[in-house]
Amino acid sequence: MKSDLLSKIYNPADLRLLKEEQLAQVAQELRQFIIDIVSVKEGHLGASLGVVELTLALHYVFNTPNDLLVWDVGHQAYGHKILTERREIFHTNRQIGGVSGFPKRSESVYDTFGVGHSSTSISAALGMAIASKLKGDFEKEHIAVIGDASIASGMAFEGLNHAGVTDANILVILNDNAIGIDPSVGALKKYLTSVKNGKNPRQNNIIKSLNFDYSGPIDGHDLPKLIKELNRLKKIKGPKFLHIVTTKGKGLQQAEENQVKYHAPGKFDASTGEIHLKPEENLPPKYQDVFGLTILDLAKKNEKIIGITPAMPSGSSLKFMMDEFPERAFDVGIAEQHAVTLAAGMATQGMIVYCNIYSTFLQRAYDQVIHDVALQNLSVIFCLDRAGLVGEDGATHHGVFDIAYLRSIPNMVIYAPLNEIELQNILYTVQLGIDHPIAIRYPRGRGVLPNWEVENFGHYEKINWNKAKCLKDGTKVAVLSAGTMGNNVIEALKESTNSNEIAHYNFSFIKPLDINALKTIFSTFERIITIEEGVKNGGFGSAILEFAASNDFKNSIEILGVPDEFIEHGTVNQLQQLCKIDVKSLINLFSNGSK
């Protein structure tokens, strides 16, 4: 009977005490350990299963943490975390106060660089390698592990371009599994496919042309071959590139066969792989599906409508339109900057372009939003999915900065729908014709209207531009909400002891503000409370303060939102509680509303 090896490995030093032939057993145990934990606790599954052998080989061959290992994105780093002193607490992964779902410098010396957005690993590892040389350390190894979807991003090419003209001691490992979250796209993917299939002449190697010592492609699940090749590369100085081929979801049949669904499958049966289905009946729709179904319906009626997403067709539900109108809906890969300027180019030719980017990822294209869209006043429609607190993915993925970073840009309109109906109607309204770019921000997860599709889908109403709406009258206090936070206010007011004193106004238009409504509100109420699911610094509440100052109003103003700190991972409700914008916190606040 085989002994349990994984339980005896606290860190890579323990791993390196094993014989090489024992590593296959460790791989099997590590893979099962990941499956057992993620099946119950949820998280990213397929990517980490695909790199079990690579993870073991890297920590076995290289002297981590002295040798520096950088993971790109971090979806694939669960095995790395388990082998680096976090096995016993890995069950807290992505839970509030627990292990982060991504490598994080403050969590471990083995996490050399914090990641969450893609395509940063090569630049970071190159920076480390150059710094090592400047400090006189010519032996330290610097390894970047990057996927085929991430290496197609512009920043990855920038890193490769620079590394190729240095003598830095850097090893780039391409984990090629032909998929990111959705299948990889583009000409580079086709090139890599031809390399794997042996159809591309070796003298036509794009990586060799960039002055890298290229080897591969090799089987990324063949431990002896991986270890042999890594040991060979360890002796070679300068920029090196190893191309490995892996299967995302390796070791769990369903995860191998359905790689999109098993990227982050939720809870599932660890022995069979069957996903535990959550009851869908009588639940409100996901906001992403409201977007996806609405834009498809509108595209059927308006041939000028275009959809663009950078590598998130499933997550954004643009996939609905891509399946029906593939010539008018585009997945451009992990290339947010390109997505924005592509949309701008199309807008110059009279197309109606919905550019769907997660709020946290639009940060990567800030210059393009300013320079290529807003400065030219092009009517690009930015649909910012996952705006607000997103939950267990944590600080790298929260979409809490968009109001603040977009509000300062001239020509930019910002709209945050209260619910599914407002989202549907703004998507309809903008395609009728607008004179400025607009950002429509909406959260991850489900809305509030279980019967939206039956009762409202396809029944469009034009939104009154730049108008706030009074949802409830009151006598002393006015609560001004932006976006879906208004639903928390509605629920809290139902439970508050003195709700008759509290009025509620919905400001879906965050920019420009309804100035007439604000003048009425400030002339009527003693106390103003603003609430938003975004950072308080520079956000919706700041805009209200600016209005009050410029119009010489002296009312008491309280701003609720995300404080000036990075919010870590936990459930959305837990994180709203931390920020004091959940329903219970609002009930407590409103019960003292007139004091």
N, C-alpha and C positions, 0 to 999 in steps of 0.2 A: 504494500500500500504506500502510495506516494505521500510524503510529508507536505504540509502546507508551507510553501516558501514565502508567499507574499506577506504573511503576518509577521515574518521575521525581518522584513525590510523596512527600516525606519527612514533611511535616506540613501542616496546613491552610493555612499561608501559601503553600505551593507550589500547592495546589489553587486558591486564590483568584487566582492569576496566569493561569489558563486562561480561555478564552472560554466563555460559558455554553453555546454549542452543542457544545462538546467534552465536556461532562459526561456525555452519554449514552454515549459511548465508555468513559469512566471507569467508569460504572455496570456496563457489560458486563464490563469487565476485573476489576473488584472482585468481582462476583458469581462469576466463574469462578475467581478466586484463592481465595475462600472455599471453593468446591466442591472445588478441587484439594487444598487442605490438609486439610479435614475428612474427605474421602474416605479419606485415608491415616492421619491422626492421630486421627480421631474427635472428637466434641464436639457442640455444639448447632448444628444446621444451619438448620432452617426459619425460625426467628425472625430470624436475621441476614440471610438472603436476602430476607425480606419488607420490610426497611427500608433497602435499599441506596440508593434514591433519596432517602429522607428523610435518611439520614446525610450524603450528599453535599450536599444542600441546606442542612442546618443548618450544616455547617462552611464552606460557601461564602458564606452570607449573614451569619452571626454571626462575631464576632471572637474565636473560641476560641483560647487558654484564658482570655482576659480576660473574655469572656462565659462564663457558667457553665452547662454542659450536664450534666444529671443523667439517667441511664438507669435505668428501673425494672427490677428483677430483674437484668438484665444479659445474659440469653440472646441479646438482639438486638444486642449491642455489638461483634461481631467486626469489622464494617466500620469502626466507630469506632476500634478499636484499630489496625487496619491503616493508617488514614489519619493516626494520631497517633504517628508515630515508632517503630512496632513491626512494620512490614511485614517487615523482614528477620529478625526473631526470632519471627514469628507461628507458625512451624512447631513451636515448643516449647510451644504452647498446651496448658495443663492437664497438662503433664509436670513431674515433680519438678525444681525449680530453674528452670522456665520461666515463660512468661507465664500469668497467672491467667485462668481462663475467665470471670471477672466483672470489671467495673471495680473498681479498687483504688487508693486514694489514694497509697499508697507506691510504686506502679509508675509513675505518670505524672501530670504536672500537668493533663493533659486529663481524667483520671478524678477528677472533683470530689467524688465521694461513693462510698464502698464499698457495693456492693449484692450481693444474693444471695437474700434473701427479698423478697417482692413488696410493692408498695403504699407504699413509703417515699419515692418521688421527689418527690411534691407537697409534703410536709411539709419535706423537706430543702431543696428549691429555695425554698420560701417563707421558711424560716429564713435562707437566704443573701440573699434579696431584702430582707428587713427589716433585716438587718445592713448591707447596702450603703447603704440609706437613712440609717441611723443614723450611718454614716461619711461621709455627705455625697456619696455617689456615686449620682447620679440617672440616669446613662446606661447603666450596666451591665445586661445582659440576663441573665435567669435562666430556663432552659428545663427543663421536666420532660417526659420522654417516657414515657408509661404505656400499657399495653395494656388492651383492653376487659375481660379477665379480672381484671386487677389493680385496675382502678378500681372494681370492685364490692366490694372489700374495705372494711371499716369504717374503717381508717386513712386510706385515700384520701379517703373522704367527710369525715373530720375535717379533713384538709388543705384540701379545697375549701371547707368551711364557714367556716374561718378566713380563707382567702385572699379570699373574697368580701366581707369587711367591711374589707379593707385597701386601701391604694393602692399596694401593693407591685408592683414591675415584674417580674411573673412570667407566663410563657407555658406553659400546660399543653397538650401535644400528645397527643391520644388516638389511638393506633395501633389501629384497629379492624379486626381480622381474624377475629372471632367464635370465637377459639380461644386457650387458654393452652397447656397441655400436652395436656389433653383439651378437647373443645368447651366453650365458655363456657356457663354456665347462669344461670337466674334472671330476675326481672322486668326488671332493667336491660338484660340482653342483648336481651330482647324489645323494649324501648323503643328501643335503639340500632338494631335491625333495622328498626323502623318508620320511624325517622328516615332511614336509608339508602334505604329504599324510597319515601320521600316521602309516607308515609301519616300522619305526625304533624304537626299544625298548628304552624307556627313559633312562634306565641304560646304554645304549650304546651311550650316548651323548658326542660328541667330545669336546664341549665347557665346559661342566661340568668337564670333565677329566683334563682340563687346569685350574681348580680351580676358575671358574667364577660362580657367582650366575646366573643361566640361567632361562629365562622365555620366553614363546612363543611356537610355532609361533602364533601371533595374527593378526587380520585383520588391516592393516595399514591405512585403510580408515574409520575405525570405531572410530570417535573422542571420544565419551564417554569412550570407552574401553581403548584407548590410554592414555587419561588423567588419568584415574583411575590407570592404570599400572605404568605410570611415577611418579605419586604421591606416589605409594607404594615403587618404587625403590629409590625414593629420600630419603627415611628414612633409607635405607640400606647402610652401609659403606663397603668399599672394592670394588674389581672388580666385575662388574655386566654386564650382556649381555642380550639384548632384541632382539628377532628375530621377525621381522614384515614382513608380506607379502603384497606387493603392486602390482599395475598394472601400468607399464610405459605408459605414455600418457593418464592417467585416465581423463575422462571427455570430450575427443574428440574422437569420434568413429574411425575415420581413424587412429589416432595416436595409439589407442589401438590395432587396427587390423594389422597395418604395423609399428611395433616399430622400425625397422632398418631405414626405410625411414624417419620417423618422429622424429628421434633423433635430427636432425638438418635439417629441411625440406626446408629451404629457405622461400620465400614469399608464402603465401597461403591465401585462403578465410577464414576469422575468423568464419563465420557463417556455412559454409559447410565443411570446412577442406580441400577442394580441393586445391592441390598445383598448383601455377601458373607456367606452364611449360615455360621454356625459349626455344626460337627457337634453334634447334640443327643443322639445315641445314648449310652446308658450313662452319662449325666451325672446327678448328683443334681438334685432339683428346686430352683427358687428358693424361698426362704423365703416371699416374697410369694404364690407360688402355693399353698404349703402352707396359708397362711392363707385364701386365696380359695376353694380347693376345699373345705376343711374347713368354713368358715362356711356355704357353700352347702349342703353335705350336712346340717349341723346344722339349718339353717333349714327344710329340707324336713320335718324331724321335729318342730320346735318353732316354732310360729307366733308366739311372743312375741319371737323373735330379730329384731333390727333392726341394720342396718349403716349407718354414717355415715362419710363421708370429705370433707375439704375440698380438692376439686379434684384428687384423686389416684386416680380410679377404676381407671385402667390400671396405674399404678405400684404400687398397693396390692393389685391383683387383686380388689378389691371388685366390679369389673365383672362377674365371674361371677354374683354374686348380683343385681346391678342388672338384668342381662339377664333373669333368670328371675323375680325378685320385685321389680319396679320400685316397687311400693307400699310396700316394706319396706326398701329400700336407697337411700340418699340421697347425692348429690354436692351439697354446699351452696356450692360455689365457694370462692374463696380467703378463707375466713372461719373461722379456727381457733377464735377466741373463741366465735363462734356455734355451731360444731360441738360444742364441749364443753358449753355450757349447754343446747343442744337435747337432747343426750344425757341431761343431768341431768333435764330436764323429762320426758322419756320414762321415765326410771328411776323417777320418783315415781309413775308410773302402772303399775308392775309389768312394764314391758318389759325385755327382756334386750338391752342396747345395747352393741355392739362399735363403739367409736369409733376408727377407724384413721387415725392421724396420724403422719407421719414424725417421728422423735425431735427433729430440729432445728426443726421447725415447731411442736411442742407448746410450745416456749419462748414462743411468741407468745400463748399462752393460760394462762399460769401463774396469774394471778389467778383465772380461772374454775375451774381445777383445785382450787385451795385453797378459794375462797369458795363456789362453786356445787356442787361435788362432794364434796370431802373433809370440809368443815365440816358438811355435812348427812349425811355418811356414806352417800352414794348408791352403789349397786353398779354404777357405770359400768365397763366393761371397755375400758381403753385398750390398743390394739395399736400398739406403737411400732415401725414399720418403719424401716429404715435406721439402727438403733442401732449405735453404734460408728463406726469409721473408714470413710468411704464412698468414698474414693479421689479421683478427678480433680476432683470439684467443690470440694474443698478446705475451708478453714476455715469458710465460711458454711454448709456442709451436713453436716459431721461431727456424728453423734449421740452425742457423748461426755459430755454434761453431765447426761443424764436421771437416772442413778442418784443423783448428788449432789443435783440439785434436787428430786427426788421423795422421797428418803429422809428428808428433814426434815419431811415433811408427816404429821401424825397421821392415822390410819385407812388410809393408803395401803399397799397390798401391792405388792411389786415382784418379778416373776418373770422369769428369763432362761433360756429352754430351752437345753439342751445341743445338741439336734439336732432334726430334723424330727418324730420321734416324740413328744418332749416338748412341742413346740409344738402338735401335733395334740391331744395329751391334755389340755393345760391349757385349750385352747379348748373342749374337750368338758366338762371338769370345772367350769369357771366357770358354764356355762349350767345346771348342775344346781342352782345356788343358792349365792350368796356373801353375806356380811354387810358387806363393805367394798368400796371401789373397788380395782381392781387395774391395774397397768401391766405388760404383757407385752412385753418388748423383744427384738427379734431383728434380725439384720444384713441389709444389702443382699447380694444375690448368692445363690449356690447353697449348699445344705447339704452333707451328707457321705454320704447314703444313696442310691445310684443306683436302688435298687429300692423306694424308699419307697412309691410309689403302688401298685405291684403287691402288696407284702407287708404294708403297714401301713394304707393309707388305708381309713378306715371302721371299723377294728378299734380301738375306743376302750377305754382303761383310765383309771379315776379316779386322779388324782394324789394321793399322800399329802401332805396340807397341811403346809407348814412343815417338811419333812424333807430333810436333806442325805443324800447317798449316797456310800459309799466305793466308788470305781471300781477302786482298786488298793491292796494292802497294802504297807507299808514299815516300816523299823525306826528311822530317825533323823529324817527330814524329812517334813513334811506339806505338800503343795501344795493350796491351797484355790482352786478356780476358780469363776468366775461366768459362766454362759452359754456361748456357743459357743467362748470362749477355751479351754474344757476340751478341745476337739479338738486345739488346738495342744499342750497338755500331753500328751495321749495319744500323739501322734505323736513328740514329743520324748523321752518316756520309752522308746519303742521303740528309740531310737538312743543313749540314754545308757549310759555304761559302768558306772554303779553304780545302776541303776534299782531294784535290790532294796532299797536304803536309803530309797527315796522312795515315800511313800504319796500317793494322789491322791483328793481329796474334791470332789464336785460340789455346789456350793451354788446350785441353781437359784432357791431362795427367798432373795433378797437382803434382803428385809424382809417378815415377821419372820425372823430367823435361827434356825436350829436350835440352841438353847442347849445341849441335852443333848449333841449331837454335838461342839460346840465344847469343852465341859468335858472330854470324853473325849480329844479331839485335843490340847488344851493339857496334859493330864496325862500324855500318852504320848510326845509328840515334843519334841525339843530345839529344833528350828527350824521356823518356820512361814513359808511363802511364799504370798502371795495374788496372784492375777492377774485382771485385768478389762480389757475394751476400753472404758474410760471414764476420766475424769479421776481421778487418785489423790486429789486434795483432796476430801474429803467422800464418797468412793465406797465400794465394797465393802470395800476394804482398811482404810479409816478405820473402818468399822463393826466390823471384827475388832479393831483397836487399841482401840476404845472398850470392847469386851467384855473384852479382856485387862486394861485398866486398872481397870474396875469390879469385876473378880473377882480382882485382885491377882496375875495371872499375870506372870512375868518372862521368858517365853520370848523368844528372838530372833525378830523379825518383820520380813520384807522385803515391801514392797508393790510390785507391778509393775502398770503401767498407763500412761495418757497423762499426761505431765508438765504442769506448770502453765504452759503456753504454748499459743498457737493453732497447730495443726498445719496446714501448707499442703497443696498438692495433690500427688498422685503416685499410683501404684498402691497398693492396700490393702497388699500385701506390703511395698512399700518403706516405707510409713508405719508398719507394724508393726515393721519393722527399726529405724526411728528411735526408736520407743518401747521397743525391746528386748523385745517380746512375741511375735515371730515364732518359728517352730519352731527355727531355727538358734540364735538367742540363748538359747532355753530349754535346748537341748542343752548349750551351753557352761556355762550356769548350773548345770544339774543334775549335770553331770560333776564339779563342785566342791561338790556338794550337802551332803556331810557334813563339809566343812572349816570 
